[in-house]
Amino acid sequence: MAHDPGVPAERRRRPKISLQGRIIAHLARLMAPDRSGPGALEAAIAEDRRQGPAMPSRKVLRRLKVDEVQCAGLRAFRARPASGSVLPLRLLYLHGGAYVMDLKAIQWNLVDGLVQRIPAEVMAPVYPLAPESGWEDGLAAVERAFDDVAAEVGPARVVVVGDSAGGGLALSLAQRLRDGGKAPPAALALFSPWLDLSVTGEDQPALERRDPVLTIDFLRAAGRMWAKDLPTTDPRVSPLFGDVTGLPPTIVFSGTRDVLDSDALRLAAADPQIVHHHCPEMMHVWPCAPMPEGRRALDEAAAFIRRHAVA
């Protein structure tokens, strides 16, 4: 079929996405808070602290049993299927939030989606956040949480899952375990991971113009809070700049309407063994949203986890 000569080439090449995906991206842009003004980050953090970590929606709680527990001295949430048997597998879930925000209700959709596909128990620690804490306390806390979970089932039956900042923290954890000579988790599953706190990818200004949620200035300000006295390019806070070899099997999801797509692309270039699903027109952590593309990503993540962690 001949192309309409009146339609620009870039529009003819635009990949198809679902109607739900288009609607959700549009709503995300309309509803995203203004984080551009002075004091916007501090105001967002203050509101977050008033709310605290969120529980799942009622709909999710019909499918998940969620208990508040202690994990390695941290407040944590333990989730498992509300009915049926559970595999001897643990997902250690590290939530996103730019290292300054607590767990949000929408992020439970990611946990729920994985548990519906892999009937496993999930441990979600409430790790220390900036500006009250920083990378040293946060990384040490999630290492203790990993040790606690691994002591129950063995590290070969633990998969670390993270979205956004939680994805960066998951990669930092894997590097720390490797460098410390400790047994690694069975696999990593990273959704829109934030791996470079300096936000200095050459493609990121162009990505920002298409991103309905994130801004470079907001990320850089939050990154400085987490890094404390370290440069934000230090590998201890930006794992993209560390050694990415010798890691457990890793799957990464990123979309082309996300500032952090750059991080995933650079990670995949640094280690071709990483499985990278590069998803056209998808925004930041889209598997949390009810759309076909999100369900496909969860299917792919679950299949990867089953392949590497479930006997």
Secondary structure, DSSP 8 states (H G I E B T S, - for coil): ----TTS-HHHHT-----HHHHHHHHHHHHHS----STTHHHHHHHHHHHH-S----HHHHTTEEEEEEEETTEEEEEEEESSS---S-EEEEE--STTTS---GGGHHHHHHHHHHS--EEEEE----TTTS-HHHHHHHHHHHHHHHHHHH-GGGEEEEEETHHHHHHHHHHHHHHHTT----SEEEEES----TT---TTHHHHHHH-SS--HHHHHHHHHHHHTTS-TTSTTT-GGGS--SS---EEEEEEEESTTHHHHHHHHHH-TTSEEEEEEEEETTGGGSSSHHHHHHHHHHHHHHHHHH--
